[in-house]
């Protein structure tokens, strides 16, 4: 298993379309990654397709706070 990368641009798209199911799938996989002892890495993809890392979660509590913020805007 390896760290799980979440492209925040995709999360924002799913928020705009109110796709709770797709968001839940992403967050469930991320949670399993953290439970497995690995990190969840947030990246933002720029217009050139390059990914820039800007945050990392390694514990469930911090990740759950992020998850709640995402769902707050639905």
C-alpha positions in Angstrom: 0.0 0.0 0.0 1.1 3.6 -0.5 0.2 7.1 0.5 -3.1 8.3 -1.0 -3.1 11.5 -3.0 -6.2 13.6 -3.3 -6.3 16.2 -6.0 -8.2 19.0 -4.5 -9.3 20.3 -7.8 -11.4 17.2 -8.2 -12.9 17.6 -4.7 -13.9 21.1 -5.7 -15.6 19.9 -8.9 -17.5 17.3 -6.9 -18.6 19.9 -4.4 -20.0 22.1 -7.3 -22.0 19.1 -8.7 -23.0 18.0 -5.2 -21.8 14.5 -5.9 -21.8 13.1 -2.3 -21.3 9.5 -3.4 -18.1 10.2 -5.3 -16.8 12.3 -2.4 -17.6 9.5 0.1 -15.7 7.0 -2.0 -12.6 9.2 -2.0 -12.8 9.9 1.7 -13.4 6.3 2.6 -10.3 5.2 0.7 -8.3 8.0 2.3 -9.5 6.9 5.8 -8.5 3.3 5.1 -5.1 4.6 4.1 -4.6 6.5 7.4 -5.8 3.5 9.4 -3.3 1.4 7.5 -0.5 3.7 8.8 0.1 5.8 5.7 -0.5 9.4 4.8 -3.2 11.2 2.8 -1.6 14.0 0.7 -3.5 16.9 -0.7 -2.3 18.4 -3.9 -3.5 21.1 -6.2 -3.0 20.6 -10.0 -2.1 23.6 -12.0 -2.9 24.4 -15.6 0.2 22.6 -16.8 -0.9 19.4 -15.0 1.8 19.7 -12.4 0.8 18.7 -8.9 1.8 20.8 -5.9 1.6 19.3 -2.4 0.1 21.6 0.2 -1.1 19.4 3.1 -0.7 16.0 4.6 -2.9 14.0 7.0 -1.5 11.2 9.1 -4.2 10.8 11.7 -7.9 10.2 11.6 -9.0 13.2 13.7 -7.2 15.8 11.5 -8.5 14.1 8.4 -12.1 14.0 9.7 -11.9 17.7 10.3 -11.0 18.2 6.7 -13.8 15.9 5.6 -16.3 17.9 7.6 -15.2 21.1 6.0 -15.6 19.7 2.5 -19.1 18.4 3.2 -20.1 21.6 5.0 -20.2 23.3 1.6 -22.7 20.9 0.0 
